Amino acid sequence: MFINDFMTDQDVSTGEIMEFLQKNMMLRDKVKDFVRQELGQTESRILTSVDRFAKLHETLDQELVALRDMYHRLEEQMEMIEQKVGIFV
């Protein structure tokens, strides 16, 4: 297809084409700025997700330590009860 296929009875001048391009075309600097902004937002979202994951991991580690301590205390109490009752396993 050629540009003539899209043209109507009204001819479009080179000046009109240039004006249209100036209004609607993104310059290299604008593209760079847009890409930097989008990458910055994406980086921010990724870091936020990583921070949440790290916090979750830290919380789970703390809970695991607490559960282990509780388990060991219960085990010690059971051993004391077994000794007092006279049950030896």
Order of alpha helices (4+ residues) and beta strands (2+ residues): alpha-alpha-alpha
